[in-house]
Amino acid sequence: MIRTLGLVFVLVTIAIGLSSCTNTVRGVGTDIEKVGQEIQRSTK
């Protein structure tokens, strides 16, 4: 029983970690895209 609960806890923790990582990568990509657009606007 304890082993099963431990396994479930580890899997949930990994899932939360991966989803956070994905959100962070998307956020950084969005920020880089915005900076690129601002650079293009300033060079026109």
C-alpha positions as CSV (number, residue, x, y, z in Angstrom):
1,M,0.0,0.0,0.0
2,I,2.7,2.5,1.0
3,R,4.8,1.5,-2.1
4,T,1.8,2.2,-4.3
5,L,1.2,5.6,-2.7
6,G,4.8,6.4,-3.1
7,L,4.8,5.5,-6.8
8,V,1.7,7.6,-7.4
9,F,3.3,10.5,-5.6
10,V,6.5,10.2,-7.7
11,L,4.5,10.0,-11.0
12,V,2.4,13.1,-10.0
13,T,5.5,15.0,-9.1
14,I,7.1,14.1,-12.4
15,A,4.0,15.1,-14.4
16,I,3.8,18.5,-12.6
17,G,7.5,19.1,-13.2
18,L,7.2,18.3,-16.9
19,S,4.2,20.6,-17.4
20,S,6.0,23.4,-15.6
21,C,9.1,22.9,-17.8
22,T,6.9,23.0,-20.9
23,N,5.3,26.3,-19.8
24,T,8.6,27.8,-19.1
25,V,10.0,26.9,-22.5
26,R,6.9,28.3,-24.2
27,G,7.2,31.5,-22.2
28,V,10.8,32.0,-23.1
29,G,10.0,31.3,-26.8
30,T,7.2,33.9,-26.7
31,D,9.5,36.4,-25.0
32,I,12.3,35.9,-27.7
33,E,9.6,36.3,-30.4
34,K,8.5,39.6,-28.9
35,V,12.0,40.9,-28.7
36,G,12.6,39.9,-32.4
37,Q,9.5,41.8,-33.4
38,E,10.6,44.9,-31.5
39,I,14.0,44.8,-33.2
40,Q,12.4,44.5,-36.6
41,R,10.1,47.5,-35.9
42,S,13.0,49.6,-34.7
43,T,15.1,48.9,-37.8
44,K,12.3,50.0,-40.2
